[in-house]
Amino acid sequence: MKVSPKVIVFALVVLVVMLLSACDKNRVIDDNQDITNYNWNYADEKVFTTEIKDTAITYNLYVNLRHGFNFEWRNMWVNIETTFPNGKKFDKRVNLLLSEPDGNWFGDCLGDNCDIHIPIQENAYFPQPGKYIFKIRQDMRVNPLANIKSIGLRIEKYELKQ
């Protein structure tokens, strides 16, 4: 039986992706969602859902952001709504700092893309096991907010740095 080169390449790609994702043993969720036409409208809330099983450990929470190099602001305000497994909700307005006062971006920029991974809560405790829903909305004074390409959420198990 002769195997097509396309099948071999596809199998290798799948294997590499699986190996790379398996290396991140602390990740609970790391999901990013694109912003249509790079203009983030108030009504375009991004929803992230994850299952928290272990309430005996703590976690780090991050917002992932990709913005254009010519983004107009040094920071960006977002509103993050957390829905707990029991249905209770918690709202928090968060200031995401994106650059130094001199305009140098904190994120990694390549071409017109700047990617930044911003800690919003470290060593966080989830009091209940179950499904958590996070909704992120832009909360700036301008609508739509131009040059925002994607927004995401990462939750990882807290690990004490030595």
Buried (B, 14 or more C-beta within 10 A) or exposed (E): EEEEEEEEEEEEEEEEEEEEEEEEEEEBBBBBBEBEEBEBBBEBBBEBEBEBEEEEEBBBBBBBBBBBEEBEBBEBBBBBBBBBBEEEEEEEEBEBEBBEEEEEBBBEBEEEBBBBBBEBBEEEEBEEEEEBBBBBBBBBEEEBBBBBBBBBBBBBEBEEEE
